[in-house]
Amino acid sequence: MVSVEDVLKKLRAKARPDQLEGMARYAMVSEKRLGVSIPDLRKMAKEIGRDHELALKLWATGLQEGRILAAMIDRPEEVTEQQMEEWVKDINSWDVCDQVCMNLFEKISFAQKKIMEWSRREEEFVKRTAFSLIACLAWHDKEAPDEDFIRLLPVIKSGATDERNFVKKAVSWALRNIGKRNPHLNKAAMKAARDIQQIDSKAAQWVAAGAIRELESEAVQRRLRG
């Protein structure tokens, strides 16, 4: 059985402090970060395998890489709402947010419920997590019916006026990913984007403009036709 001490030792061995300055330039929080790359974390996760108890211990270390690795090895079926609430309140960097969403939260059966709850919360990274989760589900859940995403468009519209950079970028990502799933959702997302465009808000204008530009692009339209 792998111990948290063993994992921390391996993480420190792969530390790249020379990468921290570059990460900070991309607005990744450098506090409690070693500079371990995502490919290295994925390799470690594969070697460790699924381990819920170890995931909880890694998260508790507070290390950014420890938390990303925790999401990679946790068992979705063992995650509780209480755990999700505790973890989401700890997130303080956009990359950790997105990695946790794509590696764990999107696989949890009550993800849609948490989206609805978190999208109404005021904390910046709790709110970002809601929209990053929408984006990840739209990207990865190939079996989800269109209706699952249609019902999230009003949530996106309500979040589009948030001026905070980390939130509005996730709102835009969510809308664009929904619109890239298929022709039907492309039309629905385009309509939502044009509705958002009518809102008197700089953030909403930015979200709408980016979504319309990408979803109308020849590259996206060609892929949807193909």
Buried (B, 14 or more C-beta within 10 A) or exposed (E): EBEBEEBBEBBEEBBEEEBBEEBEEEEBBBEBBBBBEEEBBBEBBEEBEBBBEBBBBBBBBEBBBBBBBBBBBBEBEBBEEEBBEEBBEEBBBBBBBBBBBBBBBBBBEEBBEBBEBBBEBEEBBBBBBBBBBBBBBBBEBEEEEEEBBBEBBEBBBEBBBBEEBBBBBBBBBBBBBBBBBEEEBBEBBBEBBEBBBEBEBEBBBBBBBBBBEBBEEEEBEEEBEE
